[in-house]
Amino acid sequence: MGPQEMTLGPGKDEKIARARTDLRMGLPVVLASEGHEALVLAAETLTPERLSLARAHGTDPVLAVTARRAETLRARAYDGDLARIIVPNSVDATWVRAVSDPSGDLMHPLLGPCQTARGGEVGVHRAALTLCKQARLLPAALVLSVSQGADLAATYALNRLALAEISDNLSQSSPLFEVSAARLPMAVSEAGRVHVFRPDDGGEEHYAVEIGQPSRSLPVLARLHSACFTGDLLGSLKCDCGPQLRAALAQIGQAGAGVLLYMNQEGRGIGLANKMRAYSLQDQGFDTVEANHRLGFEDDERDFKLGAEILRKMGFSEVRLMTNNPKKIAMMNAAGLRVVERVPLAVGRNAHNTKYLDTKAKKSGHLL
């Protein structure tokens, strides 16, 4: 935030962060765009009481879902990347959540037919879905039109965001800054140091584990590792994350110098709760990609540019990247950090994750 913008009140990033928190708690937010104001509630945290109050203050309720979720529901996505499902007056909050959450799709296959809206401005709907994703909620939002004269934000102390003001900030990651660092002797190397990076908007922190004293003038051996609670901590056999983490640390320790970035982007960026939803869908017979799509997410929602930003701020410009994922290489290069070599990291295959790994290779292009 520049000096000319500084006030005691919240800036753009803070307003967005507040909106994410409000949606997680079940509070509505007001989004305004091109003369249109809308009351927005996250479908996952919607309560019967707030649905009733929202209907009393708003009109033309629609449930905004991603095109991925719309495909499962056989709802027409007239707006390309999203669909606006018309919410009948007769349905309750349970119906809204059931349409949003695929956990019961096979038990209740006849949720539709879903009638969808077409035409008109969809900026608020797109922003609502982005906020839900960033809040690690299911990407589905109840959106109701409200009269600008009603001023619900002032009446009920709701967060109001004008898209013209915050659209750029909403689509970009908040800058990261190092907030602390300390020496950490580890089993793989006694010459360890952990750096903690925090985004400007107070969001999730990310960590850089530096081993030895890697030269800033040479390509650094590095691993960009996404947090995996189940694999890294619990030793889950459903993925290869834990073995990859330990193998990468061991290899950097043997080399004597390098960096492991530990990014808090659980479940390919959808969060642990949604990851567990995806696991439940996998138990029903869907593969990893199919499960993400049924939830309304893309194959991979992570932002690898954050890793490039951390390495640049640590003084590196080139990297020998330990990965099996070509998309990481492409995104790191696009973010201005040159990947001079891909270092394979194929470990951890077992009877429980063979299908998972095969899906990563076939559908996500991993080199396994």
Solvent accessible surface area in square Angstrom, and as a share of the most:
residue,aa,sasa,rsa
1,M,101,0.45
2,G,22,0.21
3,P,124,0.78
4,Q,154,0.68
5,E,79,0.36
6,M,124,0.55
7,T,89,0.52
8,L,197,0.98
9,G,36,0.35
10,P,47,0.29
11,G,13,0.12
12,K,68,0.29
13,D,34,0.17
14,E,71,0.32
15,K,48,0.20
16,I,5,0.03
17,A,23,0.18
18,R,139,0.51
19,A,0,0.00
20,R,36,0.13
21,T,72,0.42
22,D,22,0.11
23,L,0,0.00
24,R,127,0.46
25,M,119,0.53
26,G,5,0.05
27,L,55,0.27
28,P,16,0.10
29,V,0,0.00
30,V,1,0.01
31,L,0,0.00
32,A,8,0.06
33,S,14,0.09
34,E,157,0.70
35,G,62,0.59
36,H,46,0.21
37,E,14,0.06
38,A,0,0.00
39,L,7,0.03
40,V,0,0.00
41,L,2,0.01
42,A,2,0.01
43,A,0,0.00
44,E,46,0.21
45,T,32,0.19
46,L,4,0.02
47,T,53,0.31
48,P,81,0.51
49,E,114,0.51
50,R,86,0.31
51,L,5,0.03
52,S,70,0.45
53,L,111,0.55
54,A,4,0.03
55,R,68,0.25
56,A,81,0.62
57,H,73,0.33
58,G,7,0.07
59,T,84,0.49
60,D,107,0.56
61,P,18,0.11
62,V,15,0.09
63,L,0,0.00
64,A,0,0.00
65,V,0,0.00
66,T,12,0.07
67,A,32,0.25
68,R,76,0.28
69,R,3,0.01
70,A,1,0.01
71,E,121,0.54
72,T,29,0.17
73,L,23,0.11
74,R,215,0.79
75,A,9,0.07
76,R,169,0.62
77,A,36,0.28
78,Y,81,0.31
79,D,28,0.14
80,G,53,0.51
81,D,74,0.39
82,L,1,0.01
83,A,0,0.00
84,R,17,0.06
85,I,1,0.00
86,I,65,0.33
87,V,4,0.02
88,P,57,0.36
89,N,135,0.69
90,S,108,0.70
91,V,24,0.14
92,D,80,0.42
93,A,1,0.00
94,T,85,0.49
95,W,48,0.17
96,V,0,0.00
97,R,82,0.30
98,A,36,0.28
99,V,0,0.00
100,S,2,0.01
101,D,34,0.17
102,P,1,0.00
103,S,52,0.34
104,G,17,0.16
105,D,13,0.07
106,L,99,0.49
107,M,143,0.64
108,H,113,0.51
109,P,100,0.63
110,L,162,0.80
111,L,38,0.19
112,G,35,0.34
113,P,144,0.91
114,C,19,0.11
115,Q,130,0.58
116,T,17,0.10
117,A,24,0.19
118,R,170,0.62
119,G,51,0.49
120,G,74,0.71
121,E,56,0.25
122,V,22,0.13
123,G,20,0.19
124,V,0,0.00
125,H,10,0.05
126,R,98,0.36
127,A,8,0.06
128,A,0,0.00
129,L,11,0.05
130,T,41,0.24
131,L,1,0.00
132,C,0,0.00
133,K,48,0.20
134,Q,60,0.27
135,A,4,0.03
136,R,61,0.22
137,L,9,0.04
138,L,4,0.02
139,P,2,0.01
140,A,1,0.01
141,A,0,0.00
142,L,0,0.00
143,V,4,0.02
144,L,0,0.00
145,S,35,0.22
146,V,16,0.09
147,S,75,0.49
148,Q,98,0.44
149,G,73,0.70
150,A,46,0.36
151,D,70,0.36
152,L,12,0.06
153,A,13,0.10
154,A,74,0.58
155,T,91,0.53
156,Y,114,0.43
157,A,96,0.74
158,L,30,0.15
159,N,24,0.12
160,R,100,0.37
161,L,1,0.01
162,A,30,0.23
163,L,16,0.08
164,A,105,0.82
165,E,71,0.32
166,I,1,0.00
167,S,54,0.35
168,D,96,0.50
169,N,45,0.23
170,L,12,0.06
171,S,93,0.60
172,Q,123,0.54
173,S,58,0.38
174,S,15,0.10
175,P,62,0.39
176,L,1,0.00
177,F,101,0.42
178,E,82,0.37
179,V,68,0.39
180,S,61,0.39
181,A,37,0.29
182,A,61,0.48
183,R,170,0.62
184,L,83,0.41
185,P,68,0.42
186,M,42,0.19
187,A,116,0.90
188,V,54,0.31
189,S,20,0.13
190,E,141,0.63
191,A,58,0.45
192,G,2,0.02
193,R,104,0.38
194,V,36,0.20
195,H,17,0.07
196,V,30,0.17
197,F,2,0.01
198,R,108,0.39
199,P,14,0.09
200,D,79,0.41
201,D,30,0.15
202,G,59,0.57
203,G,30,0.29
204,E,89,0.40
205,E,47,0.21
206,H,10,0.05
207,Y,68,0.26
208,A,0,0.00
209,V,19,0.11
210,E,14,0.06
211,I,1,0.00
212,G,19,0.19
213,Q,174,0.77
214,P,10,0.06
215,S,47,0.30
216,R,98,0.36
217,S,99,0.64
218,L,114,0.57
219,P,45,0.29
220,V,4,0.02
221,L,12,0.06
222,A,0,0.00
223,R,14,0.05
224,L,3,0.01
225,H,2,0.01
226,S,15,0.10
227,A,10,0.08
228,C,6,0.03
229,F,85,0.35
230,T,15,0.09
231,G,1,0.01
232,D,17,0.09
233,L,121,0.60
234,L,117,0.58
235,G,41,0.40
236,S,25,0.16
237,L,96,0.48
238,K,70,0.29
239,C,6,0.03
240,D,2,0.01
241,C,26,0.16
242,G,0,0.00
243,P,43,0.27
244,Q,13,0.06
245,L,22,0.11
246,R,122,0.44
247,A,28,0.22
248,A,0,0.00
249,L,33,0.17
250,A,37,0.29
251,Q,64,0.28
252,I,0,0.00
253,G,16,0.16
254,Q,156,0.69
255,A,66,0.51
256,G,42,0.40
257,A,32,0.25
258,G,0,0.00
259,V,0,0.00
260,L,3,0.02
261,L,1,0.00
262,Y,39,0.15
263,M,1,0.00
264,N,34,0.18
265,Q,11,0.05
266,E,23,0.10
267,G,16,0.15
268,R,30,0.11
269,G,7,0.07
270,I,3,0.02
271,G,7,0.06
272,L,67,0.33
273,A,60,0.46
274,N,0,0.00
275,K,14,0.06
276,M,76,0.34
277,R,57,0.21
278,A,4,0.03
279,Y,36,0.14
280,S,51,0.33
281,L,3,0.01
282,Q,38,0.17
283,D,120,0.62
284,Q,70,0.31
285,G,52,0.50
286,F,39,0.16
287,D,18,0.09
288,T,15,0.09
289,V,8,0.05
290,E,68,0.30
291,A,0,0.00
292,N,5,0.03
293,H,37,0.16
294,R,45,0.16
295,L,1,0.01
296,G,1,0.01
297,F,2,0.01
298,E,74,0.33
299,D,27,0.14
300,D,39,0.20
301,E,52,0.23
302,R,36,0.13
303,D,29,0.15
304,F,7,0.03
305,K,101,0.43
306,L,20,0.10
307,G,0,0.00
308,A,0,0.00
309,E,27,0.12
310,I,0,0.00
311,L,1,0.00
312,R,104,0.38
313,K,95,0.40
314,M,16,0.07
315,G,39,0.38
316,F,4,0.02
317,S,70,0.45
318,E,49,0.22
319,V,0,0.00
320,R,82,0.30
321,L,1,0.00
322,M,0,0.00
323,T,1,0.00
324,N,5,0.02
325,N,4,0.02
326,P,50,0.32
327,K,98,0.42
328,K,8,0.03
329,I,36,0.18
330,A,63,0.49
331,M,62,0.28
332,M,0,0.00
333,N,66,0.34
334,A,89,0.69
335,A,21,0.16
336,G,55,0.53
337,L,0,0.00
338,R,142,0.52
339,V,20,0.12
340,V,57,0.33
341,E,79,0.36
342,R,74,0.27
343,V,11,0.07
344,P,81,0.51
345,L,7,0.03
346,A,71,0.55
347,V,57,0.33
348,G,25,0.24
349,R,122,0.45
350,N,42,0.22
351,A,99,0.77
352,H,128,0.57
353,N,0,0.00
354,T,51,0.29
355,K,126,0.53
356,Y,41,0.16
357,L,5,0.03
358,D,68,0.35
359,T,12,0.07
360,K,12,0.05
361,A,38,0.30
362,K,173,0.73
363,K,87,0.37
364,S,11,0.07
365,G,37,0.35
366,H,21,0.09
367,L,91,0.45
368,L,80,0.40
